[in-house]
Amino acid sequence: MGAQKKGGGARVSEDAVEQSRQRLQAILLADSFATKFRPVTLERPKVLLPIVNVPMIDYTLAWLESAGIEEVFVFCCAHSMQVIEYLEKSEWYSHPNLLVRTIESHKSISAGDALRYMYEQQTETSQIQGDFVLVSGDTVSNMPLTDLIQEHRERKKKDEKAIMTMVIKQSKSSQLTHQSRLGTDQLFIAVDPLTKQLLHYEEDKIDHPSGSVCLEKSLLDTNPSVLVCNDMQDCYIDICSPEVLSLFEDNFDYQHLRRHFVKGVLVDDIMGYKIFTHEIHSSYAGRIDNFRSYDTVSKDIIQRWTYPYVPDINFSGNRPLKLGRQGIYRASDVVQSRSADVGASTVIGYGTKIGNGDKISNSVIGNGCYIGSNVVIEGSYIWNNVTIEDGCEIRNAIVCDGVKIRAGAVLQPGVVLSFNVVVGRDFVVPAYSKVSLLQQPTTEDSDEELEYADSSSGTADHLSGLNLQMESKASELGPDGAGYIWEACEGAHDEEWKHSVAPIPKDKLSEITQAIDDEDTDDESVVPASGELKSDADSINTDVNDPNDDYYYFEKEVEGTVLRAVEENIKVDLVTLEINGLRLSYNMESADCAGATFYSMIKLAVDTPHNSASELYKNAASIITNWKELLGFYVKKIDEQIEVIMKFEEMCQESPKELGPLFTQILHLLYDKDVLQEDAILRWAEEKAGADEADKVYLKQCDTFIQWLKEASEEEDEDDEDEEEDD
Amino acid sequence: MPDVQSTVVEFVNKLRKRKIEGSQATAKCTVELLRSVISHQRVPHANQAAALIDAVKAVGEQLVAANPVELAVGNVVRRVLHIIREEDLSLTTAAMGGLDLLDASDDDDVDNCKGIGYPAMSAAVVAAAARSTLRPPSLQTLLEGTPESATVPYTSSSGADSESKTADKSSLTRKLKHDVIEGVNQLIHEIAGCHEQIAEQAIEHIHQNEVILTLGSSRTVLEFLCAAKEKKRSFRVFVAEGAPRYQGHLLAKELVARGLQTTVITDSAVFAMISRVNMVIIGAHAVMANGGVIGPVGVNMAALAAQKHAVPFVVLAGSHKLCPLYPHNPEVLLNELRSPSELLDFGEFSDCLDFGAGSGSLQVVNPTFDYVPPNLVSLFITDTGGHNPSYMYRLIADYYSADDLVM
């Protein structure tokens, strides 16, 4: 009966029945077109990786089947042979209700290419007859689809332009990391609350974590109300009309389903096509996009959110496990020592042996594993036929098939061991490292080729290659180990913790919290620091006491520049140019420049060898005289001049013995050289008048000078240099 | 045969994906499937019963494995096996009897003799006779001791059909198969009619102006209550809503549609309301051999409340729900843990489940069933009448053969 249906059913629907009732079809992309699961995906396609001991694609197919889909086109790309082989062996090929067809293409390097390929095939065979479901083979869900497809069709009937319905699910993302549970970036979408039309789609990039979204003004013009959500998760389950395929064909640069296609439709407004959303509430949907989501989805499965696709139910030819108390799933033939402590939410597969004194919690252990004595396994995913010898410690790691971990070895959080790796005795695999028997591909281009090359040539010869490599270089994982520790790609290193299986470490979290707090205080201190200079002396002091990092580095750089300028006698113009450049790159005010420049000049004077205070004064005087133009460039305004005085005062406070006595003299010098105007000095004195006694030391020191300045300003241009010298 | 195979696969798939719900529906599907298995099974000349038993067992094992929680599947499979054994036994005793009468004569003579000697005797009677020699008679067999010709209407006709030896052989095999299918049909009839059978007794149990409490939704309970209503009894029904699936709401809707005075209460209010209640009536998922009941979650709480206030706790169960297993076997005391999404909204709680941020400590457990020990049950009402919990094991002995208990 199954065979009949296969042959006959398709043909019939191609002809006449099509109009009355369309077959429910789905396209399943058995390739993620991403490299996030490297190095594991170099040897096995992602859809065949086990999640809670069942290959991902089985979850997807089982769900599609029970959701009423009748025909699935499995689009295979990388490792297509393996996928097809697996499907042939599994019961999916002979399934009575679900017709599984595979489509193979090695040229496609993105979802866009895959759909274009489908479109080309389509014109020849017209396989896709109507609306179809587009999912990737790493989706775990239990949502019903028939109603949704019906809804889509009806909407399509009313509105020709409604070509796609996108499934979303509420899932709050972390306040700290702006990351969803599944390790993807926070998603901002804008939806019309009445029609559920998608108006805006934006995945928050890490470089603007401020959480700001820009919506086009026109959105608000055309829509009476817009619902903006940041707590939605994109399930990557789309109900598409055939127009989607042709859209991909027309826009040959579309690669990514969301980044290009959805954005393209929304922003470029192609032919007025519209995308709608459908929010699911009671059912589950999640896509395994990275190691973090691998961890999260595994736990969701163990917690039974994906019911009935849970380990104790045989949903796709998997052998069901027995569910015990505390959410422990155990195969019937597990050999477990009495002294072993198996904790909550753990899955143990068939034929696995667990030794004495083992501590296992929150982990998934596959079939045919051997675990020695006194092993600690926490939050880890051990796949099939893994041997773990006595006394190992494994925390938050993924260990692929056939791995051997020798006695006493330790896997730190976030480690991924690819197939058949051997970890040497007592070797500690550092956190977040990825280990494979294959060497890390050097450039991005070459690894694409590599992945396809071994997919077509099969596994035999690359396995022999592995053995060679094993012999040649075995020391990276201890003397008796085998495997290469992959370098994290540039830029990705900092991000490693974000997408790892390990939970975000505590110190990282506190670091982020700290950073956010700093940001907040920065916002409060930096902005007013320049603005409030004139009015509030206290704020300046606090600012000075609490030097902010940027300013510190800026000052250092300015100091370097000035030093070089003095030593090499560079022209003033060039120095100002350089300091201006620094100022822009550090986002400083010109008052900051004035302060920094003055600081470096005085510092230079102090650093020049001298025996007495008068010698120091001479040094300072010469430098100021030579470089007054530079300083003058930045002290055009009263505020900037005050900043210079403040800076000077601060320096004197730091080294009261050397510079302290010279305060008035240098201040006078600056006045003489027209660097400072009398207004600035007087203003400074006024501000200081209200300060603490301790702060007034230098004010008192130059009391007479200020007095004189006051008189001078009253008597206008009276020449009173002699009077001054008396002080 | 391939047809049967594909229907078996389809049914197994449905069971696996938990697409069939309710023990009656499952039982019905199972027995219909087994009937087609039997009718398509090619029977060898020798040892026909064994061939049938093997075929049914093979399919039965698949079905039980597909959803071990649905005990009705196993029950029905065992019932069918029992029918095959009984029919086989009756045939052999009949043949034996024939041989005794005409010593070592031809098959024709046997046939003749059979035609003369046992035409009207039904297989059931023979089986009952045989059973009485094999094990002590139960109350059931004693009560059912009178022959009913209606149960096996075709027994007499088969003898006349055969004329030659080969024809007779085939007729013998056909006869066994025929009788078995007849028996299975009767079982189908019984399962389909269990609601009415149980509902007929409603009038004896529900009295005027009583208050009945029920929990969750059960078709048997619905029919039972409605039957009492039709007999002009006026009474009130409290329906505990049966969180988290709230099937009590559906039941309340139906009851109101049929004109009963209905009150919906929360599960947690059961104890508060129990003092006003005259009788608790619930539908069972399965009845174990010791008289314990597996029912919707919350039932045990209602039973304890009923015991505290000495309110009769009555369980309605069709005979296909009688399970010959004991609950002390951990393999049997199964529970289905369903999705936590029935309890709480994933989206609202997703921040408590963020394993990456280290706050994934929230666990949700959503069991479907509850076990009520036999000492809390006052009365079972099955399609054969009311029974005490302590009598269950005897009832079960009538329905199942001991050979099939372990499949």
Interface residues (C-beta under 8 A of the other chain):
Chain A: M1 G2 A62 E65 S66 P96 N97 N142 K169 Q170 S171 K172 S174 L176 T177 Q179 R181 G183 D231 H281 S282 S283 Y284 R292 D295 T296 K299 D300 Q303 R304 W305 T306 Y307 P308 I313 N314 F315 P320 L323 G327 A344 S345 P503 I504 K506 L509
Chain B: P2 D3 S6 V9 E10 N13 R16 K17 R18 K19 A65 A66 L337 R338 S339 P340 S341 E342 D345 F346 G347 E348 S350 D351 L353 D354 F355 G356 A357 G358 G360 Q363 V364 V365 N366
